[in-house]
Every structure is written in structure tokens, then in C-alpha cells.
Amino acid sequence: MTRPFNQVIVLPKGYEGIVKIEYNQKDGQPKEWIGESLGMGGSRVIKVDRNGKAKTQFAYEDKYIPLIGTHSQVSLEGLKIYYENNLKEEIPQYTYNESAGTEDFQYEKLKNKNLPIAYTTAVNKQKNIVVVCKVNDYKNYFYTQNEIKKMEEQGIFIDSWSNILRDHYYK
């Protein structure tokens, strides 16, 4: 069991592209917390460099004790992403409800503005990969539904149709 936390990712001003966070790195940035009270309810802060990378001494944790309405999540609900020059306005995250086959209601409003959106992708205990890009640039980072369909017709099967990174971005 671990203490509950949220996670804040701080990007360089105007950064768009792949964001890769590596956990449990001895040479990573020291642990930094904001907004905690009595050792609980805080947010872990991870600052990303100009290349979209961050190494942190924080461990990837996915277990929690629900106290004071907080939750522990390295991705999705507990993750907030900001630009360093605007720590008051969160970069919106794309969400897709796979079981319902629906996109987050805010996505339709956001995509027409052509503003950066954070797309959560691969997560494991060593690293978390997020892509921050405008909707028009989505296809540069991810396979489209048509591409996935063609791959499946060729016998190449992918688990999900949402946010499948193109192979060369996993390196």
C-alpha cells in the first residue's frame, strides 16, 4: 500500500510530441511534491526536458489507500499535464471509453480549436508515454482506424483501436 497521490507533468513552453517518463531512475530528478498536507493528498511533480523526456526517482505505483478524496494513478485520472509558462490551465486529455465505443464529450469541442491535446498511450512499471499534439497531427504519431483495419486484414492484430502509437515511437 502506498500513500495516495496525483501526478503533475510539466512540459516546456509550447512542446508538442512524444513525452516519455522513466520511473525508478537513480540518476533521475529528485522527488518533488506540491499541495500535500500531513504527507497526504499531494501531487508528484515531474518536469520534462525540451526533448520530451524525464527521468524520475519516483517509483511507478498503482496501489493506493483512498483518503481525503484523492486517488493514486500514474496515468489517466490522476495525471495532469501543464506547460511551464501556464500552470493554471491544464492541457486537456483525450479519453476513449472502449467498452462504450465513445469519445470524451469534450473532445468534439477541442478538436475544432486545433489546440494541443494529451493522448495517453503506453504505460508500464518502467515508463509512461504520452503524446501531446494537435488533432490534425494525430496521424503523425498514431495508426488510424483504416491502417489498423488493413493490418488486421493482413493477419496483424492489435488489441485496441484507440491511441496505438506507430512502431518507431516505442524506441
Secondary structure as UniProt FT lines:
FT   STRAND          6..11
FT   TURN            13..14
FT   STRAND          17..22
FT   TURN            26..27
FT   STRAND          33..34
FT   TURN            38..39
FT   STRAND          43..47
FT   TURN            50..51
FT   STRAND          53..56
FT   TURN            68..69
FT   HELIX           76..78
FT   STRAND          79..83
FT   TURN            84..85
FT   TURN            87..88
FT   STRAND          93..94
FT   STRAND          96..97
FT   TURN            98..101
FT   STRAND          102..103
FT   HELIX           105..111
FT   TURN            112..114
FT   STRAND          117..123
FT   STRAND          127..133
FT   HELIX           135..137
FT   HELIX           138..141
FT   HELIX           145..153
FT   TURN            154..155
FT   HELIX           167..170
//
